[in-house]
Amino acid sequence: MLWQRNILTFLLVLINVCPLFAADRVERTADRKVIAFPDLIDDVKKTQLVFIGEVHDDRDHHQFQLDVIKGLRDAGARIAIGVEMFSDDWQPSLDRWVEGKIPLMDFVDIYQRNWTIPWPCYDALFLFARNNRIPIIALNPPKEVVQKVFRQGFASLEPNERKLLPEGITCEVDTSYRRFIRSMFADHGTDPERFDRFCEAQLVRNRTMARHLADYVAKNPGVTVVVISGIGHSIRRGVPDEAARMGNYTIRVVMPRLQDESRSSIRTDDSDYFALP
């Protein structure tokens, strides 16, 4: 009923005013120096690709991401937002959302078809993008392709399925990448074949995300793309390194506040900045 949708819309918007963690200082990993948040913004505002990692269900991480986006916008940067949460076949829906052509509850339904994390974790980010007409870029390959790679391996993809991936996407998992994935995703089991398929699925996602980012930057010079994705994709050895292989892009990696055990699994050269409590 209409009144129920209106109440739900009000509650979804009300969530945005709830106070959350806000970073006012970050650690620069190059020299371990603690700097103020505005200094972070000043450094990254002319960067082409700014990766900000997250634990998907941590709303503090999403608030930190939004703080960076707002800071860049206030600093005069032209920005776009790349999101892991949507597969690229849903790009037209994201465009229509930003243009204000999709009602809120209809977009929530579209979001839930793409991502399993509850909408309130991301509502403020997507609403801010729409209200300020900030382009959103869908980065993931189609869900059915990723699922098939995970179940049967990259070699199982039929020609028509490979056509759903950006041109030139391949999947050769080397020893170094296996070690990296095992260190980040140790909970995905020890069965060798299953683990190899998981590595392939992650690599296909990383390379697809990097290709979409490279294409967007090429078509939109002068734009800073803020990339919202999980820590395993955002750290230097994930999507950033794949993007760097595709072009000479300026890249910064920023991590949200992490628990000690999570941070200890990330190498110093995996991130340029860490948010501090």
PASEBA-1860 file (N, C-alpha, C; in nm, 3 decimals):
! residues 277
1> MLWQRNIL> 0.083/-0.120/0.000/0.000/0.000/0.000/0.087/0.125/0.000 ~ 0.032/0.236/-0.052/0.109/0.358/-0.067/0.157/0.412/0.066 ~ 0.069/0.410/0.169/0.111/0.466/0.298/0.224/0.385/0.360 ~ 0.225/0.252/0.335/0.333/0.168/0.387/0.466/0.201/0.319 ~ 0.460/0.222/0.187/0.582/0.258/0.114/0.634/0.394/0.159 ~ 0.543/0.488/0.188/0.586/0.620/0.234/0.653/0.613/0.370 ~ 0.596/0.531/0.461/0.657/0.515/0.593/0.795/0.452/0.581 ~ 0.807/0.349/0.497/0.936/0.282/0.480/1.038/0.377/0.419
9> TFLLVLIN> 0.994/0.458/0.323/1.083/0.558/0.265/1.134/0.653/0.372 ~ 1.043/0.699/0.459/1.083/0.790/0.567/1.185/0.725/0.659 ~ 1.162/0.598/0.694/1.254/0.529/0.784/1.391/0.510/0.719 ~ 1.392/0.479/0.588/1.519/0.461/0.519/1.599/0.590/0.515 ~ 1.531/0.702/0.494/1.600/0.831/0.493/1.644/0.869/0.633 ~ 1.562/0.837/0.735/1.595/0.872/0.872/1.723/0.806/0.917 ~ 1.749/0.685/0.867/1.872/0.614/0.903/1.994/0.699/0.875 ~ 1.987/0.783/0.773/2.104/0.860/0.731/2.149/0.962/0.835
17> VCPLFAAD> 2.059/1.001/0.928/2.097/1.103/1.024/2.153/1.043/1.151 ~ 2.156/0.910/1.161/2.211/0.846/1.279/2.361/0.868/1.286 ~ 2.415/0.911/1.402/2.558/0.937/1.411/2.639/0.810/1.401 ~ 2.748/0.814/1.324/2.837/0.701/1.307/2.980/0.748/1.330 ~ 3.071/0.652/1.328/3.213/0.684/1.337/3.255/0.777/1.223 ~ 3.329/0.879/1.255/3.383/0.968/1.153/3.532/0.984/1.177 ~ 3.611/0.956/1.074/3.757/0.966/1.088/3.799/1.112/1.079 ~ 3.880/1.157/1.175/3.936/1.292/1.164/4.087/1.288/1.147
25> RVERTADR> 4.143/1.167/1.142/4.285/1.152/1.118/4.312/1.016/1.057 ~ 4.418/1.009/0.979/4.455/0.884/0.913/4.605/0.866/0.924 ~ 4.648/0.743/0.908/4.792/0.713/0.909/4.839/0.693/0.766 ~ 4.942/0.766/0.726/5.003/0.749/0.594/5.106/0.638/0.606 ~ 5.088/0.531/0.530/5.171/0.413/0.551/5.316/0.433/0.505 ~ 5.340/0.523/0.412/5.476/0.542/0.361/5.573/0.581/0.471 ~ 5.528/0.666/0.565/5.617/0.713/0.671/5.557/0.698/0.810 ~ 5.439/0.630/0.818/5.367/0.608/0.944/5.327/0.739/1.011
33> KVIAFPDL> 5.319/0.844/0.935/5.282/0.973/0.991/5.130/0.984/1.000 ~ 5.083/1.037/1.113/4.940/1.060/1.131/4.908/1.200/1.080 ~ 4.811/1.206/0.989/4.773/1.334/0.929/4.623/1.357/0.948 ~ 4.582/1.480/0.934/4.441/1.515/0.948/4.364/1.472/0.824 ~ 4.235/1.449/0.841/4.149/1.405/0.730/4.155/1.501/0.611 ~ 4.153/1.634/0.632/4.163/1.724/0.516/4.291/1.706/0.435 ~ 4.399/1.664/0.502/4.524/1.640/0.429/4.511/1.517/0.339 ~ 4.435/1.418/0.384/4.407/1.302/0.299/4.332/1.346/0.173
41> IDDVKKTQ> 4.230/1.426/0.192/4.151/1.474/0.079/4.238/1.554/-0.017 ~ 4.325/1.636/0.036/4.412/1.718/-0.047/4.504/1.631/-0.132 ~ 4.547/1.516/-0.076/4.637/1.428/-0.150/4.565/1.353/-0.262 ~ 4.442/1.307/-0.236/4.377/1.219/-0.332/4.286/1.291/-0.430 ~ 4.266/1.421/-0.414/4.165/1.489/-0.495/4.201/1.497/-0.644 ~ 4.328/1.480/-0.679/4.366/1.481/-0.820/4.407/1.342/-0.869 ~ 4.370/1.240/-0.791/4.402/1.102/-0.825/4.291/1.044/-0.913 ~ 4.329/0.962/-1.010/4.229/0.906/-1.102/4.146/0.796/-1.036
49> LVFIGEVH> 4.210/0.709/-0.959/4.140/0.598/-0.895/4.172/0.597/-0.747 ~ 4.070/0.612/-0.664/4.084/0.609/-0.519/4.004/0.490/-0.467 ~ 4.073/0.388/-0.421/4.008/0.267/-0.370/3.989/0.281/-0.219 ~ 3.866/0.259/-0.174/3.837/0.264/-0.030/3.776/0.131/0.009 ~ 3.849/0.053/0.086/3.804/-0.081/0.122/3.694/-0.080/0.225 ~ 3.635/-0.197/0.245/3.527/-0.210/0.342/3.512/-0.354/0.386 ~ 3.460/-0.372/0.507/3.393/-0.496/0.546/3.247/-0.470/0.517 ~ 3.187/-0.551/0.434/3.060/-0.516/0.370/2.949/-0.474/0.465
57> DDRDHHQF> 2.942/-0.538/0.583/2.829/-0.508/0.672/2.866/-0.410/0.783 ~ 2.976/-0.339/0.768/3.019/-0.242/0.869/2.977/-0.101/0.826 ~ 2.876/-0.046/0.888/2.824/0.085/0.848/2.926/0.196/0.876 ~ 3.014/0.177/0.974/3.119/0.276/0.997/3.209/0.287/0.875 ~ 3.238/0.175/0.811/3.321/0.178/0.690/3.252/0.255/0.579 ~ 3.122/0.235/0.567/3.049/0.307/0.463/3.039/0.456/0.493 ~ 3.032/0.489/0.622/3.032/0.630/0.657/3.167/0.694/0.623 ~ 3.275/0.621/0.646/3.407/0.672/0.611/3.418/0.692/0.460
65> QLDVIKGL> 3.367/0.596/0.383/3.368/0.611/0.237/3.291/0.736/0.195 ~ 3.175/0.756/0.256/3.094/0.873/0.222/3.163/1.002/0.264 ~ 3.232/0.999/0.377/3.307/1.118/0.420/3.412/1.156/0.316 ~ 3.481/1.056/0.261/3.582/1.084/0.159/3.515/1.141/0.034 ~ 3.405/1.081/-0.007/3.333/1.130/-0.125/3.288/1.274/-0.104 ~ 3.231/1.304/0.012/3.188/1.441/0.040/3.307/1.536/0.045 ~ 3.417/1.489/0.105/3.536/1.573/0.113/3.590/1.607/-0.024 ~ 3.593/1.509/-0.113/3.640/1.533/-0.250/3.547/1.630/-0.323
73> RDAGARIA> 3.419/1.611/-0.308/3.324/1.700/-0.374/3.339/1.843/-0.322 ~ 3.352/1.858/-0.190/3.367/1.992/-0.132/3.498/2.057/-0.175 ~ 3.599/1.972/-0.206/3.729/2.025/-0.251/3.728/2.059/-0.400 ~ 3.615/2.040/-0.464/3.604/2.078/-0.605/3.640/1.970/-0.704 ~ 3.662/1.848/-0.657/3.697/1.740/-0.748/3.573/1.693/-0.825 ~ 3.594/1.661/-0.952/3.489/1.594/-1.031/3.498/1.446/-0.998 ~ 3.390/1.389/-0.949/3.398/1.252/-0.901/3.292/1.163/-0.964 ~ 3.324/1.033/-0.964/3.230/0.926/-0.996/3.255/0.820/-0.890
81> IGVEMFSD> 3.160/0.728/-0.877/3.172/0.623/-0.776/3.162/0.488/-0.846 ~ 3.265/0.405/-0.830/3.262/0.269/-0.881/3.221/0.175/-0.770 ~ 3.126/0.085/-0.797/3.074/-0.001/-0.691/3.083/-0.149/-0.727 ~ 3.132/-0.226/-0.633/3.134/-0.371/-0.646/2.994/-0.429/-0.637 ~ 2.902/-0.356/-0.576/2.772/-0.411/-0.540/2.680/-0.441/-0.659 ~ 2.712/-0.385/-0.776/2.628/-0.405/-0.894/2.709/-0.470/-1.006 ~ 2.646/-0.563/-1.076/2.709/-0.619/-1.196/2.682/-0.528/-1.314 ~ 2.770/-0.534/-1.413/2.770/-0.435/-1.522/2.644/-0.440/-1.609
89> DWQPSLDR> 2.571/-0.551/-1.606/2.448/-0.556/-1.684/2.336/-0.470/-1.623 ~ 2.358/-0.418/-1.502/2.262/-0.330/-1.437/2.302/-0.183/-1.448 ~ 2.401/-0.152/-1.531/2.444/-0.013/-1.545/2.330/0.082/-1.586 ~ 2.243/0.044/-1.679/2.133/0.136/-1.714/2.046/0.175/-1.594 ~ 2.026/0.082/-1.502/1.946/0.114/-1.383/2.018/0.214/-1.294 ~ 2.149/0.199/-1.280/2.226/0.295/-1.201/2.221/0.434/-1.265 ~ 2.229/0.439/-1.397/2.221/0.568/-1.467/2.086/0.634/-1.441 ~ 1.979/0.557/-1.450/1.845/0.613/-1.430/1.826/0.655/-1.285
97> WVEGKIPL> 1.885/0.582/-1.191/1.877/0.620/-1.050/1.942/0.756/-1.028 ~ 2.062/0.774/-1.079/2.134/0.900/-1.062/2.058/1.015/-1.128 ~ 1.991/0.985/-1.237/1.912/1.088/-1.307/1.781/1.118/-1.236 ~ 1.750/1.047/-1.129/1.626/1.070/-1.055/1.504/1.008/-1.119 ~ 1.523/0.907/-1.203/1.412/0.849/-1.279/1.360/0.718/-1.219 ~ 1.418/0.674/-1.108/1.370/0.552/-1.042/1.331/0.588/-0.899 ~ 1.207/0.558/-0.857/1.166/0.583/-0.719/1.252/0.503/-0.620 ~ 1.261/0.555/-0.500/1.348/0.495/-0.400/1.321/0.346/-0.379
105> MDFVDIYQ> 1.194/0.310/-0.355/1.166/0.171/-0.323/1.190/0.078/-0.442 ~ 1.171/0.129/-0.562/1.204/0.049/-0.681/1.354/0.025/-0.688 ~ 1.432/0.127/-0.652/1.577/0.109/-0.656/1.623/0.014/-0.545 ~ 1.560/0.021/-0.429/1.595/-0.073/-0.322/1.574/-0.217/-0.371 ~ 1.467/-0.240/-0.445/1.443/-0.373/-0.500/1.553/-0.413/-0.599 ~ 1.595/-0.319/-0.684/1.704/-0.346/-0.778/1.833/-0.376/-0.703 ~ 1.860/-0.296/-0.600/1.979/-0.319/-0.518/1.978/-0.460/-0.459 ~ 1.865/-0.503/-0.406/1.856/-0.633/-0.341/1.870/-0.749/-0.440
113> RNWTIPWP> 1.845/-0.724/-0.566/1.869/-0.828/-0.667/2.019/-0.845/-0.693 ~ 2.095/-0.743/-0.662/2.239/-0.744/-0.689/2.324/-0.780/-0.568 ~ 2.279/-0.744/-0.448/2.367/-0.751/-0.332/2.289/-0.801/-0.212 ~ 2.350/-0.883/-0.129/2.278/-0.944/-0.017/2.291/-0.865/0.113 ~ 2.386/-0.773/0.122/2.402/-0.694/0.243/2.283/-0.598/0.257 ~ 2.224/-0.584/0.377/2.104/-0.500/0.392/2.125/-0.358/0.339 ~ 2.021/-0.306/0.274/2.023/-0.172/0.215/2.069/-0.064/0.312 ~ 2.028/-0.065/0.441/2.070/0.044/0.530/2.222/0.059/0.544
121> CYDALFLF> 2.299/-0.043/0.506/2.445/-0.028/0.510/2.494/0.067/0.401 ~ 2.417/0.081/0.293/2.463/0.157/0.177/2.371/0.273/0.140 ~ 2.260/0.288/0.211/2.159/0.384/0.167/2.213/0.526/0.155 ~ 2.292/0.569/0.254/2.340/0.708/0.253/2.428/0.734/0.130 ~ 2.509/0.636/0.093/2.599/0.654/-0.021/2.520/0.667/-0.152 ~ 2.424/0.576/-0.173/2.347/0.581/-0.298/2.256/0.703/-0.304 ~ 2.201/0.743/-0.190/2.116/0.862/-0.189/2.199/0.988/-0.215 ~ 2.319/0.994/-0.159/2.405/1.110/-0.182/2.442/1.119/-0.330
129> ARNNRIPI> 2.473/1.006/-0.390/2.507/1.006/-0.533/2.390/1.056/-0.616 ~ 2.271/1.008/-0.587/2.154/1.053/-0.664/2.127/1.202/-0.641 ~ 2.129/1.244/-0.515/2.094/1.382/-0.484/2.193/1.482/-0.543 ~ 2.315/1.435/-0.570/2.419/1.524/-0.624/2.459/1.487/-0.767 ~ 2.380/1.398/-0.829/2.404/1.358/-0.968/2.548/1.312/-0.992 ~ 2.596/1.229/-0.900/2.731/1.172/-0.913/2.719/1.038/-0.986 ~ 2.786/1.022/-1.099/2.775/0.894/-1.173/2.819/0.776/-1.087 ~ 2.749/0.665/-1.103/2.784/0.539/-1.036/2.816/0.436/-1.143
137> IALNPPKE> 2.929/0.367/-1.127/2.975/0.270/-1.226/2.961/0.130/-1.169 ~ 2.886/0.045/-1.235/2.875/-0.096/-1.197/3.002/-0.169/-1.238 ~ 3.067/-0.236/-1.146/3.200/-0.292/-1.174/3.203/-0.444/-1.189 ~ 3.112/-0.514/-1.126/3.119/-0.660/-1.127/3.077/-0.719/-1.260 ~ 3.132/-0.835/-1.297/3.078/-0.908/-1.413/2.941/-0.965/-1.376 ~ 2.863/-1.010/-1.476/2.731/-1.068/-1.447/2.741/-1.181/-1.344 ~ 2.644/-1.182/-1.255/2.645/-1.277/-1.144/2.652/-1.421/-1.191 ~ 2.579/-1.453/-1.299/2.576/-1.592/-1.343/2.713/-1.638/-1.394
145> VVQKVFRQ> 2.791/-1.545/-1.449/2.925/-1.581/-1.496/3.016/-1.611/-1.377 ~ 3.013/-1.526/-1.277/3.096/-1.547/-1.158/3.059/-1.677/-1.090 ~ 2.930/-1.704/-1.077/2.886/-1.826/-1.012/2.930/-1.950/-1.088 ~ 2.926/-1.945/-1.220/2.969/-2.061/-1.298/3.120/-2.083/-1.283 ~ 3.197/-1.974/-1.284/3.342/-1.989/-1.265/3.370/-2.051/-1.128 ~ 3.297/-2.007/-1.027/3.319/-2.061/-0.893/3.280/-2.208/-0.885 ~ 3.174/-2.247/-0.955/3.128/-2.386/-0.948/3.209/-2.479/-1.038 ~ 3.246/-2.430/-1.159/3.305/-2.520/-1.258/3.440/-2.474/-1.314
153> GFASLEPN> 3.482/-2.352/-1.281/3.609/-2.303/-1.330/3.594/-2.216/-1.455 ~ 3.694/-2.133/-1.481/3.690/-2.039/-1.594/3.681/-2.113/-1.728 ~ 3.748/-2.228/-1.737/3.749/-2.303/-1.864/3.611/-2.353/-1.904 ~ 3.517/-2.358/-1.809/3.384/-2.409/-1.838/3.297/-2.307/-1.911 ~ 3.338/-2.180/-1.916/3.256/-2.077/-1.978/3.244/-2.101/-2.129 ~ 3.121/-2.095/-2.178/3.095/-2.107/-2.320/3.128/-1.973/-2.389 ~ 3.149/-1.975/-2.521/3.179/-1.850/-2.592/3.077/-1.740/-2.567 ~ 2.949/-1.775/-2.561/2.848/-1.672/-2.537/2.857/-1.615/-2.396
161> ERKLLPEG> 2.908/-1.695/-2.301/2.926/-1.646/-2.164/3.050/-1.558/-2.154 ~ 3.155/-1.593/-2.226/3.276/-1.510/-2.224/3.250/-1.375/-2.289 ~ 3.154/-1.370/-2.380/3.120/-1.242/-2.442/3.057/-1.145/-2.343 ~ 3.011/-1.197/-2.229/2.954/-1.111/-2.125/3.062/-1.041/-2.044 ~ 3.187/-1.085/-2.061/3.299/-1.021/-1.993/3.362/-0.917/-2.085 ~ 3.429/-0.817/-2.029/3.500/-0.721/-2.115/3.600/-0.792/-2.204 ~ 3.625/-0.737/-2.321/3.717/-0.798/-2.416/3.856/-0.814/-2.355 ~ 3.914/-0.931/-2.375/4.051/-0.954/-2.330/4.064/-1.009/-2.190
169> ITCEVDTS> 3.952/-1.032/-2.119/3.961/-1.084/-1.983/4.001/-1.231/-1.987 ~ 4.113/-1.262/-1.921/4.162/-1.399/-1.910/4.173/-1.435/-1.763 ~ 4.218/-1.558/-1.735/4.221/-1.601/-1.596/4.334/-1.702/-1.574 ~ 4.454/-1.652/-1.553/4.567/-1.740/-1.522/4.608/-1.710/-1.378 ~ 4.579/-1.803/-1.289/4.606/-1.784/-1.146/4.746/-1.834/-1.115 ~ 4.837/-1.744/-1.082/4.974/-1.786/-1.050/4.989/-1.813/-0.900 ~ 5.106/-1.863/-0.862/5.131/-1.902/-0.723/5.120/-1.784/-0.628 ~ 5.171/-1.670/-0.670/5.166/-1.551/-0.586/5.022/-1.510/-0.557
177> YRRFIRSM> 4.936/-1.518/-0.660/4.796/-1.479/-0.639/4.726/-1.579/-0.548 ~ 4.757/-1.708/-0.562/4.699/-1.809/-0.473/4.734/-1.779/-0.328 ~ 4.861/-1.744/-0.303/4.901/-1.712/-0.166/4.825/-1.592/-0.114 ~ 4.810/-1.492/-0.200/4.738/-1.371/-0.162/4.593/-1.403/-0.126 ~ 4.525/-1.481/-0.211/4.386/-1.515/-0.184/4.373/-1.598/-0.057 ~ 4.465/-1.691/-0.038/4.458/-1.774/0.082/4.476/-1.690/0.208 ~ 4.562/-1.590/0.203/4.583/-1.505/0.320/4.462/-1.418/0.350 ~ 4.385/-1.381/0.246/4.270/-1.294/0.265/4.140/-1.371/0.287
185> FADHGTDP> 4.130/-1.493/0.232/4.004/-1.567/0.236/4.028/-1.710/0.285 ~ 4.091/-1.722/0.399/4.123/-1.854/0.452/3.999/-1.936/0.486 ~ 3.883/-1.871/0.500/3.762/-1.943/0.538/3.692/-2.010/0.421 ~ 3.752/-2.008/0.303/3.687/-2.070/0.187/3.733/-2.214/0.164 ~ 3.784/-2.275/0.269/3.812/-2.418/0.262/3.949/-2.452/0.207 ~ 3.985/-2.578/0.221/4.118/-2.623/0.180/4.114/-2.718/0.061 ~ 3.996/-2.758/0.013/3.988/-2.844/-0.103/4.056/-2.775/-0.221 ~ 4.162/-2.836/-0.278/4.243/-2.767/-0.381/4.162/-2.723/-0.502
193> ERFDRFCE> 4.076/-2.808/-0.554/4.000/-2.772/-0.673/3.901/-2.660/-0.643 ~ 3.834/-2.670/-0.530/3.738/-2.565/-0.493/3.811/-2.433/-0.472 ~ 3.926/-2.440/-0.407/4.002/-2.317/-0.382/4.051/-2.256/-0.513 ~ 4.095/-2.337/-0.608/4.139/-2.285/-0.738/4.025/-2.216/-0.810 ~ 3.906/-2.274/-0.803/3.791/-2.212/-0.868/3.756/-2.079/-0.800 ~ 3.769/-2.075/-0.668/3.743/-1.950/-0.597/3.844/-1.843/-0.641 ~ 3.973/-1.884/-0.652/4.075/-1.790/-0.700/4.041/-1.737/-0.838 ~ 3.997/-1.826/-0.927/3.961/-1.784/-1.062/3.844/-1.685/-1.060
201> AQLVRNRT> 3.744/-1.714/-0.977/3.628/-1.624/-0.969/3.671/-1.486/-0.919 ~ 3.759/-1.482/-0.820/3.807/-1.354/-0.768/3.888/-1.279/-0.873 ~ 3.971/-1.352/-0.946/4.055/-1.288/-1.048/3.970/-1.233/-1.163 ~ 3.868/-1.309/-1.203/3.778/-1.260/-1.308/3.710/-1.132/-1.262 ~ 3.667/-1.128/-1.136/3.604/-1.008/-1.083/3.703/-0.892/-1.079 ~ 3.824/-0.917/-1.029/3.924/-0.809/-1.021/3.954/-0.751/-1.159 ~ 3.975/-0.838/-1.256/4.012/-0.790/-1.390/3.895/-0.721/-1.459 ~ 3.775/-0.769/-1.435/3.658/-0.702/-1.493/3.641/-0.563/-1.431
209> MARHLADY> 3.654/-0.554/-1.299/3.643/-0.425/-1.232/3.749/-0.328/-1.284 ~ 3.871/-0.378/-1.297/3.980/-0.293/-1.345/3.954/-0.245/-1.488 ~ 3.901/-0.334/-1.573/3.871/-0.296/-1.711/3.764/-0.187/-1.718 ~ 3.661/-0.201/-1.639/3.556/-0.100/-1.637/3.610/0.035/-1.587 ~ 3.695/0.030/-1.487/3.754/0.154/-1.436/3.845/0.218/-1.540 ~ 3.928/0.137/-1.605/4.017/0.191/-1.707/3.938/0.254/-1.821 ~ 3.830/0.188/-1.862/3.748/0.243/-1.970/3.682/0.374/-1.929 ~ 3.636/0.381/-1.806/3.569/0.503/-1.761/3.667/0.620/-1.754
217> VAKNPGVT> 3.785/0.595/-1.699/3.886/0.700/-1.688/3.927/0.750/-1.826 ~ 3.940/0.658/-1.923/3.978/0.697/-2.058/3.873/0.788/-2.121 ~ 3.747/0.762/-2.092/3.638/0.841/-2.151/3.607/0.968/-2.073 ~ 3.657/0.977/-1.950/3.625/1.091/-1.863/3.751/1.148/-1.799 ~ 3.838/1.208/-1.878/3.962/1.264/-1.821/3.930/1.371/-1.718 ~ 4.011/1.372/-1.614/3.994/1.472/-1.509/3.900/1.431/-1.398 ~ 3.839/1.313/-1.410/3.747/1.265/-1.308/3.821/1.175/-1.209 ~ 3.790/1.191/-1.080/3.839/1.101/-0.977/3.732/0.997/-0.949
225> VVVISGIG> 3.765/0.871/-0.970/3.670/0.762/-0.944/3.700/0.705/-0.806 ~ 3.602/0.715/-0.717/3.612/0.655/-0.585/3.555/0.514/-0.593 ~ 3.638/0.415/-0.564/3.600/0.275/-0.582/3.561/0.216/-0.447 ~ 3.437/0.170/-0.438/3.383/0.112/-0.316/3.379/-0.040/-0.333 ~ 3.464/-0.110/-0.259/3.469/-0.256/-0.272/3.527/-0.317/-0.146 ~ 3.513/-0.448/-0.135/3.566/-0.519/-0.020/3.717/-0.507/-0.010 ~ 3.768/-0.529/0.109/3.912/-0.513/0.133/3.994/-0.601/0.040 ~ 3.949/-0.725/0.015/4.025/-0.815/-0.071/4.037/-0.768/-0.214
233> HSIRRGVP> 3.944/-0.685/-0.260/3.952/-0.627/-0.394/4.026/-0.493/-0.391 ~ 4.014/-0.420/-0.282/4.067/-0.283/-0.277/4.216/-0.276/-0.251 ~ 4.272/-0.373/-0.179/4.413/-0.363/-0.147/4.496/-0.369/-0.276 ~ 4.617/-0.319/-0.266/4.700/-0.300/-0.385/4.710/-0.424/-0.472 ~ 4.718/-0.541/-0.411/4.733/-0.665/-0.488/4.604/-0.711/-0.554 ~ 4.495/-0.641/-0.528/4.367/-0.676/-0.588/4.343/-0.600/-0.717 ~ 4.235/-0.523/-0.720/4.199/-0.448/-0.841/4.302/-0.340/-0.877 ~ 4.360/-0.267/-0.779/4.456/-0.162/-0.816/4.571/-0.212/-0.904
241> DEAARMGN> 4.630/-0.326/-0.869/4.739/-0.378/-0.952/4.691/-0.417/-1.091 ~ 4.569/-0.473/-1.098/4.513/-0.508/-1.230/4.492/-0.381/-1.313 ~ 4.443/-0.275/-1.251/4.423/-0.149/-1.322/4.557/-0.090/-1.367 ~ 4.658/-0.102/-1.282/4.789/-0.048/-1.316/4.849/-0.118/-1.438 ~ 4.816/-0.244/-1.457/4.865/-0.317/-1.574/4.796/-0.270/-1.703 ~ 4.684/-0.204/-1.689/4.607/-0.160/-1.805/4.638/-0.017/-1.847 ~ 4.712/0.055/-1.767/4.745/0.193/-1.802/4.821/0.262/-1.690 ~ 4.876/0.375/-1.722/4.956/0.450/-1.624/4.866/0.544/-1.545
249> YTIRVVMP> 4.785/0.485/-1.456/4.689/0.562/-1.380/4.746/0.603/-1.243 ~ 4.703/0.718/-1.195/4.736/0.755/-1.057/4.636/0.685/-0.966 ~ 4.688/0.617/-0.864/4.606/0.532/-0.778/4.642/0.556/-0.632 ~ 4.539/0.563/-0.547/4.558/0.565/-0.403/4.466/0.460/-0.342 ~ 4.516/0.393/-0.239/4.437/0.293/-0.167/4.420/0.340/-0.023 ~ 4.296/0.347/0.021/4.264/0.394/0.155/4.184/0.286/0.226 ~ 4.226/0.252/0.346/4.155/0.151/0.423/4.079/0.217/0.539 ~ 3.961/0.165/0.570/3.887/0.217/0.685/3.951/0.169/0.815
257> RLQDESRS> 3.894/0.209/0.924/3.943/0.160/1.054/3.921/0.009/1.061 ~ 4.027/-0.067/1.092/4.019/-0.213/1.098/4.062/-0.263/1.235 ~ 4.006/-0.377/1.273/4.051/-0.443/1.395/4.195/-0.489/1.375 ~ 4.267/-0.505/1.484/4.410/-0.539/1.477/4.436/-0.664/1.395 ~ 4.350/-0.768/1.413/4.375/-0.893/1.341/4.353/-0.876/1.191 ~ 4.258/-0.791/1.153/4.236/-0.766/1.011/4.350/-0.686/0.951 ~ 4.392/-0.583/1.023/4.499/-0.500/0.970/4.630/-0.577/0.959 ~ 4.654/-0.669/1.051/4.781/-0.743/1.048/4.794/-0.832/0.925
265> SIRTDDSD> 4.682/-0.864/0.859/4.688/-0.948/0.739/4.716/-0.867/0.613 ~ 4.725/-0.734/0.626/4.748/-0.647/0.511/4.892/-0.596/0.514 ~ 4.963/-0.612/0.404/5.101/-0.565/0.397/5.106/-0.413/0.393 ~ 5.222/-0.359/0.433/5.238/-0.214/0.435/5.215/-0.153/0.298 ~ 5.260/-0.223/0.193/5.247/-0.166/0.058/5.110/-0.193/-0.004 ~ 5.017/-0.252/0.070/4.884/-0.277/0.019/4.794/-0.156/0.027 ~ 4.829/-0.058/0.112/4.743/0.058/0.130/4.827/0.182/0.151 ~ 4.780/0.295/0.103/4.850/0.422/0.123/4.809/0.488/0.252
273> YFALP> 4.686/0.459/0.299/4.634/0.523/0.421/4.549/0.425/0.499 ~ 4.548/0.442/0.631/4.456/0.373/0.721/4.383/0.476/0.806 ~ 4.251/0.466/0.813/4.175/0.551/0.906/4.207/0.507/1.049 ~ 4.212/0.604/1.139/4.242/0.576/1.279/4.123/0.610/1.366 ~ 4.110/0.542/1.482/3.999/0.574/1.572/4.016/0.712/1.633
END
